[in-house]
Amino acid sequence: MRSAYIARIGLVTVMIALVLGALTPIAVAQAEIITGLPVLPLRTHEGIASWLGTDATAIVQSEVAVLLLALLALGVLAAGAEAVDRVRDRRHEEAALLQARIVDALLRDPRLTVLAVAATVRLPLWRRSPATIEIWGQVPTVELWQAVLWVAGEVTSRLWAVYRLHDRIAIVPSIEAYAA
């Protein structure tokens, strides 16, 4: 999705450059009329060639080369954006898998099944950067709080090398009656 947006921006940029390039001879002609001063002969390739003292075909070839380089740069930009999109999509899938495994592990522990605890996982694009796991909810005791953090840490350490565990769990003793 993002690569299509970048490709559209690149296409619009190329179109603007082509339109401005087509309008240049008109602007030069208007400058001659308004100022009355002779402007360099830039209306044709022959005029440019005579001004530079070169052959007109060399100028046309250089213009084609510049256009091809611009298209190549646009292609490289679009390919890079597509690669980043694929990595981002893969990381979203891995984050969803890790989040599901943490929730499953919390539900497998009979002490933690009835607790209102959830996890949110964010994975970076770079594999060696730390994953961010946010655990939030409410537990009635400190022991259950430690158990939730231990289970989340165990599951995460098996799937991701480096991670940060953000604790957003509130210890609320009044919910102990509901957890029993």
Buried (B, 14 or more C-beta within 10 A) or exposed (E): EEBEEBBEEBEEEBEEEEEEEEEEEEEBEEEEEEEEEEBEEBBEBEBBBEEEEEEBEEBEEEEEEEBEEBEEEBEEBBEEBBEBBEEBEEBEEBBEEBBEBBBEBBBEBEBBEBBBBBBBBBBEEEEEEBBBBBBBBBBBBEEBBEBBBEBBBEBBEEBBEEBEBEEEBEEBEEBEEEBE
